Amino acid sequence: MKNTIRIGAVVAASALALTACSSAPEETTPTASGETPATPAASVDYKACMVSDAGGFDDKSFNQSAYEGLIRAGDELGIDIAEAESTAESDYAPNLDAQVAAGCDLIITVGFLLGDATSAAAAANPDVNFAIVDFGYEEPIENVKPLFFETDEAAFLAGYASAAATQTGTIGTFGGINIPTVSIFMDGLLAGVNYHNENADTSVDVLGWDGSDGSFTGDFDDQSKGQNTAQGFLDQGADIVMPVAGPVGLGAASAVQSAGDAWLIGVDSDWTVSAAEYSDIIFTSVLKNIANAVFDTIDESVTAFSNTPYVGTLENEGVGVADFAEGTVSDDVIAELDTIRQGIIDGTIEPSTAG
C-alpha cells in the first residue's frame, strides 16, 4: 500500500474510462465464459507507425510508454499500426525508410537521438507526416510535430519530497547521455531539493548534478554502469537515487535493492508497474505521460495533421509524480506539494536551477 497522491498524473485507466463514456456501448453477446467481449473499433484507412531509439520498446521507460500509446490507437481508433525497433543509431535511417516504404501516414520517432534522422526523412518525404518524442527544432518543420515534456516541473516535486524524506541528508542522480531531455529531470530534482533546503532550513546534498554538469554513464544500454554509479552514491551516503538512463536505470535499481536501506526514483513511467520486480524500493516515479501524448497526436492526425508542438506540463497533466511509498512522506509534506504544484503552474515557483 502507498499514500495516495497523484500530483499531475494521468492514469491510463482513467483515460480509457473517459473515452468509453463518449458514446453508449453497443449490445454484444457474452462469450462462453460469461464475459462480454469488447466492441472492436470501426476500421479507418490510416496507418500510424513508430521507430524506437536504441533502447527498444521493452526499455521499461519512454520507448515502452510511446509504444503503449501506439497500441491503444490501433485498438481504439481502428487504424493500422506498425513499428520498427532500433538496436543502434545506425538503424534509425533504415527503419524510417522502411516505414515510409510501408505506406505509413504518420511516423512517430521516439527520443532526442532520432532528431537528425527524423528531419532528414521528413525533408525527403514531404507527403508523409512525422512526430518526434522529446525533440524540437529551432525552425519548425512543416510535416514534423514535436512532443515536449516539462519534466523538471514534476522532478521538482520529487526532489522536494526526497529532501523531506531522506534519512541521511544525501540524494544522488545520474543520467545515461548528457542531452537536454535527460538533464532536465536531474535539474528539476536539484531545484526541488534546493527549495526544501531554503524553506525548511535543511541542508540536503545532491550528488551527480550541480546545475550545469553531472554524472553520466555514456549510454542507455549497459546496466552494469548504472549499478556501479548508484553504488558509488550509496557508498557516499545517499539513500535516494534517481537514474535518468532508460534500461541503465535497472542496474541502479539492483544496487539500491541490494543495499536494503535506500530508495529509487523511477522516471518516465510508474516503476512499480513497469519494473515491478523493484516495486519494494520505489520511492516514487517522475512521469512523462508519453502514451497519452502519442495517442492524442495520432487521434488528431487521423483528421488533420498539425505541426504545433505538444507540451506536457503539470497543468495539462502531461507530467506528474506517481504514488509515494507508504510511510515515506507525511501528510504535511503532501499538502506542501499541492501548494508547490500550483505555484509551478501559476509561475510563482521556478522548477529549474536556471531560472
C-alpha positions in Angstrom: 0.0 0.0 0.0 1.1 3.5 -0.6 0.0 7.0 0.3 -2.4 8.3 -2.3 -1.0 11.2 -4.3 -1.4 11.8 -8.0 0.0 15.3 -8.4 -0.4 16.0 -12.1 -0.5 12.3 -13.0 -2.8 10.8 -15.6 -3.8 7.2 -15.0 -4.2 5.2 -18.2 -7.3 3.5 -16.9 -9.0 6.9 -16.3 -8.2 8.0 -19.9 -9.7 4.8 -21.2 -12.8 5.3 -19.0 -13.3 8.8 -20.3 -13.0 7.6 -23.9 -15.6 4.8 -23.2 -18.1 7.3 -21.8 -18.2 9.3 -25.1 -20.9 7.0 -26.6 -23.3 4.3 -25.4 -21.9 0.8 -25.9 -23.4 -1.4 -28.5 -25.1 -4.7 -27.4 -22.8 -7.7 -27.6 -23.2 -11.4 -27.0 -21.4 -12.8 -23.9 -18.7 -15.4 -24.6 -18.9 -19.0 -23.3 -17.0 -17.8 -20.2 -19.8 -15.3 -19.4 -17.6 -12.3 -20.3 -18.8 -9.6 -22.7 -16.2 -9.0 -25.4 -15.1 -5.5 -26.3 -16.7 -4.0 -29.4 -13.9 -3.5 -32.0 -13.3 0.0 -33.4 -14.5 0.6 -36.9 -11.7 0.3 -39.4 -10.2 3.6 -40.6 -8.0 3.9 -43.7 -4.9 5.3 -41.8 -1.6 3.8 -40.8 0.4 5.1 -37.8 4.0 3.8 -37.4 6.7 4.1 -34.8 10.5 3.9 -34.7 12.2 3.3 -31.3 15.6 4.6 -30.3 18.3 2.1 -29.4 16.7 1.3 -26.0 14.0 -0.7 -27.7 10.3 -1.0 -26.9 10.9 -3.1 -23.8 13.1 -0.5 -22.1 10.5 0.0 -19.2 10.8 3.7 -20.0 9.9 6.2 -22.7 10.1 3.8 -25.7 7.7 1.4 -23.9 5.4 4.3 -22.9 5.3 5.6 -26.5 4.6 2.1 -27.8 1.6 1.7 -25.5 0.1 4.8 -27.0 0.5 3.4 -30.5 -1.1 0.1 -29.4 -4.0 2.0 -27.8 -4.5 4.0 -31.0 -4.7 0.8 -33.1 -7.2 -0.7 -30.6 -9.5 2.3 -30.2 -9.2 4.2 -33.5 -9.5 1.2 -35.8 -6.3 2.2 -37.7 -3.4 0.1 -38.9 -0.2 0.3 -36.9 3.4 -0.8 -37.4 6.7 -0.4 -35.6 10.4 -0.7 -36.2 12.7 -1.4 -33.2 16.2 0.1 -33.3 19.1 -1.5 -31.6 21.8 1.0 -32.6 22.0 4.5 -34.0 22.8 3.1 -37.4 19.3 1.6 -37.5 17.4 4.9 -37.4 17.6 6.0 -41.0 16.9 2.5 -42.5 14.0 2.0 -40.1 12.5 5.3 -41.1 13.0 4.5 -44.8 11.3 1.1 -44.3 8.3 2.8 -42.6 7.9 5.3 -45.4 8.0 2.4 -47.9 5.4 0.6 -45.9 2.9 3.4 -46.6 2.7 4.9 -43.2 0.6 8.1 -43.0 2.3 9.2 -39.7 5.7 8.0 -38.4 6.4 8.7 -34.7 10.1 8.6 -33.7 11.0 8.1 -30.0 13.7 10.1 -28.4 16.1 13.0 -28.8 18.7 10.8 -30.5 16.4 10.5 -33.6 16.2 14.2 -34.2 18.6 14.4 -37.2 17.3 11.2 -38.8 13.7 12.4 -38.5 14.3 15.8 -40.0 16.2 14.1 -42.9 13.3 11.7 -43.5 10.8 14.5 -43.3 12.7 16.6 -45.9 13.0 13.6 -48.3 9.3 12.7 -47.9 7.2 15.9 -47.7 4.0 13.9 -48.2 4.5 11.9 -45.1 3.8 13.3 -41.6 6.1 12.7 -38.7 6.1 13.3 -34.9 9.0 13.0 -32.5 9.1 12.5 -28.8 11.4 14.6 -26.8 12.9 16.8 -29.5 12.2 20.1 -31.1 13.7 22.1 -34.0 14.9 25.7 -34.0 13.0 26.2 -37.2 9.6 24.4 -37.3 9.3 21.7 -39.9 6.0 21.6 -41.8 5.5 17.9 -41.6 7.0 17.2 -38.1 5.1 17.6 -34.8 7.4 17.8 -31.7 6.2 16.3 -28.4 7.8 18.1 -25.4 7.5 17.4 -21.7 8.4 19.9 -19.0 9.7 17.1 -16.7 11.6 19.5 -14.5 8.2 20.5 -13.1 7.4 17.0 -11.9 11.0 16.3 -10.9 10.9 19.4 -8.7 8.1 17.8 -6.7 10.0 14.5 -6.4 13.1 16.5 -5.2 11.2 18.4 -2.6 9.6 15.2 -1.3 13.0 13.4 -1.3 14.6 16.2 0.7 11.8 15.8 3.3 12.1 12.0 3.3 15.9 11.4 3.3 17.4 10.0 6.5 21.0 10.6 5.5 20.7 14.1 4.0 22.1 12.9 0.7 20.4 12.1 -2.6 22.0 11.0 -5.9 21.1 11.3 -9.5 22.8 10.4 -12.8 21.9 10.3 -16.5 22.6 8.0 -19.4 23.7 10.6 -22.0 24.1 14.3 -21.3 21.3 15.6 -23.5 18.6 18.1 -22.5 15.8 15.6 -22.2 17.9 13.7 -19.5 19.4 16.7 -17.6 16.0 18.4 -17.3 15.0 15.6 -14.9 18.2 16.0 -12.9 17.9 19.7 -12.7 14.3 19.7 -11.6 15.2 17.3 -8.8 18.1 19.5 -7.7 15.8 22.6 -7.8 13.2 20.8 -5.6 15.8 19.9 -3.1 17.2 23.4 -3.0 13.7 24.8 -2.5 13.2 22.4 0.5 16.6 23.5 1.9 15.6 27.2 1.6 12.1 26.8 3.0 12.5 24.0 5.6 16.0 25.0 6.9 17.6 21.7 5.8 21.0 21.1 4.1 20.3 18.1 1.8 23.1 17.4 -0.7 22.5 16.2 -4.3 25.3 14.0 -5.8 25.6 13.7 -9.6 24.2 17.1 -10.8 25.3 20.6 -9.8 23.0 22.6 -12.1 25.4 22.6 -15.1 27.3 19.4 -15.0 27.0 15.9 -13.5 27.4 12.2 -13.7 26.5 10.3 -16.9 27.2 6.7 -17.9 27.5 7.5 -21.6 24.7 5.2 -22.9 21.3 3.8 -22.3 22.2 0.1 -22.5 24.9 -1.0 -20.0 23.1 -1.9 -16.8 26.4 -2.6 -15.0 27.3 1.1 -15.4 24.0 2.0 -13.7 24.7 -0.4 -10.9 28.3 0.9 -10.3 27.2 4.6 -10.4 24.4 4.0 -8.0 26.7 2.0 -5.7 29.1 4.9 -5.7 26.3 7.2 -4.5 25.2 4.7 -1.8 28.8 4.5 -0.6 28.8 8.3 -0.2 25.7 8.1 2.0 22.9 8.6 -0.5 19.6 6.9 0.5 17.5 8.0 -2.5 18.8 7.7 -6.1 17.2 8.8 -9.4 18.7 7.3 -12.6 17.6 9.0 -15.8 19.1 6.4 -18.1 16.5 4.1 -19.6 17.5 0.4 -19.1 20.7 1.5 -17.4 18.5 2.6 -14.5 17.6 -1.0 -13.9 21.2 -1.6 -12.8 20.8 1.3 -10.3 17.6 -0.4 -9.0 19.6 -3.6 -8.4 22.2 -1.8 -6.4 19.5 0.0 -4.3 17.6 -3.2 -3.7 20.7 -5.0 -2.6 21.5 -2.1 -0.2 18.3 -2.7 1.7 18.1 0.7 3.2 17.6 3.1 0.2 15.0 4.1 -2.3 14.9 4.6 -6.0 13.0 7.3 -8.0 11.8 5.9 -11.4 11.4 8.1 -14.5 9.1 8.3 -17.5 6.6 5.6 -16.2 5.5 4.3 -12.9 8.2 1.8 -12.0 6.1 0.0 -9.5 4.3 -1.2 -12.7 6.9 -1.1 -15.4 9.7 -2.5 -13.2 7.5 -4.4 -10.7 10.4 -6.6 -9.6 11.8 -3.4 -7.9 8.5 -2.1 -6.5 9.6 -2.6 -2.9 12.3 0.1 -3.3 10.5 2.7 -5.5 10.1 5.9 -3.6 8.1 7.5 -6.4 8.4 8.0 -10.2 8.6 11.1 -12.3 6.1 10.6 -15.0 6.0 11.6 -18.6 2.6 10.6 -19.9 4.0 9.8 -23.3 1.4 7.2 -24.1 -1.4 9.8 -23.8 0.6 12.3 -25.9 1.2 9.7 -28.7 -2.4 8.6 -28.7 -3.7 12.2 -28.8 -1.3 13.0 -31.7 -2.4 10.1 -33.7 -6.1 10.8 -33.0 -5.7 14.4 -34.1 -3.7 13.4 -37.2 -6.3 11.0 -38.5 -8.5 14.0 -39.0 -6.0 16.8 -39.7 -2.2 16.8 -39.1 -0.7 19.8 -37.2 2.9 20.5 -36.5 2.0 22.6 -33.5 4.1 21.2 -30.7 2.6 19.3 -27.9 3.9 20.4 -24.5 3.2 18.2 -21.5 3.1 20.1 -18.2 1.8 19.7 -14.6 -1.2 21.9 -15.7 -2.3 19.7 -18.5 -1.2 16.5 -16.7 1.3 15.7 -19.3 3.8 15.2 -16.5 3.4 14.3 -12.8 4.6 12.1 -9.9 3.4 8.6 -9.0 2.4 7.4 -5.5 4.9 7.7 -2.8 6.0 4.6 -0.9 3.9 4.1 2.2 5.2 5.9 5.3 7.9 7.9 3.5 6.0 11.2 3.0 3.9 12.9 5.8 0.5 14.4 5.2 2.0 17.8 5.9 4.6 17.4 3.1 1.8 16.1 0.7 -0.1 19.3 1.4 3.0 21.4 0.8 3.5 19.6 -2.5 0.0 20.5 -3.6 0.8 24.2 -2.9 4.1 23.9 -4.7 2.4 22.3 -7.7 0.0 25.2 -8.0 3.0 27.7 -7.6 4.8 26.0 -10.5 1.6 26.1 -12.6 1.0 29.8 -12.0 4.6 30.8 -12.4 5.5 31.9 -8.9 7.9 28.9 -8.4 10.7 28.3 -10.9 11.2 24.5 -11.3 14.7 24.7 -12.6 18.0 26.0 -11.3 18.5 28.1 -14.5 15.5 30.4 -13.5 
